[in-house]
Amino acid sequence: MFIIFTIFINNKNFFKKVLKPVRKFKPEWHEKLINSYDNVLNAYNVYVKKKKTMIKSIFLSITAWAFIYYQAFLVTEAFSLNLSFWQVLSVFPVTTLVSILPISIAGLGTREATLILLIPSLTLHGIIPMSLVLSIITIWIPVLIGFLITNIPYLEK
């Protein structure tokens, strides 16, 4: 993902082509997005020059995703879905990418459909509870914790 991001962020012409439809419908948004692109590109160029920070960030990101996919593996084991760790590691990144598409709330439904397409041997009876538990563990509990942490000063009043 980092490599793809690097290729696209350094190609302003590509970015302008992607934003062409926006210019037709909302010209004021188009100008703001182009300006935002320049800001992001400047920040990215500063970030890339700090090699140590970049390496730490990439390492932390890979470690975090490894924990998330290991959680997914443990949940599949808990539901006796008979998937190897390597199957989970090859399927769940695709599932993650599909679930972040703005089609449904928190990827509900898209995640399950992707799992059914990528692993046809799984049944809905196994996928739905497993996906629900994974959503609770990886999305809803962190959201609740974040909400409580950010609102503690307001809750104490």
C-alpha positions, 0 to 999 in steps of 0.5 A: 500500500505504501508503494502504491501511495507513493506512486500516486501521490507523486503524480499530480496529473493522475490526481487531477484526472481523478478529480475531473468529475468533481470540477464539473459538479462542484468547482469550489471543491475541486480547487480546495482538493487541489490545494489539499493535494499540494499540502499533503505532498509537501507534508509527505516530502518532509516525512520521506526525508526523515528516514528514521521516522519513516522506518519506525512508522512502517514497522509499527504499521506492519506490527499493528496489522500483524496483530489484527490478522492474528486476531482474525486467525484466532477468531477463525480457530475459535469458530472451527473454520479450519483456515490456516494462518497463511489463508487468513493472511492472504484473504483478510487484507483483501477483505479489509480493503473491500470493507473500507469502501463506503458501501455500508456502515463499518463494512457490514455485509461487504466483509462477509460477501468478500469472504464467501467469494474468496473462500467458497468452502466457508458457509454463512453459518460460520462467516457471519458470527466470526465476522460479527465477533471480529467487528466487535473486537477490531472496530466497536470496542476500540471505538467505545474506548476512544469515545469514553477516553475523549469524553471523560472530562464531559462525563465527569461534569 
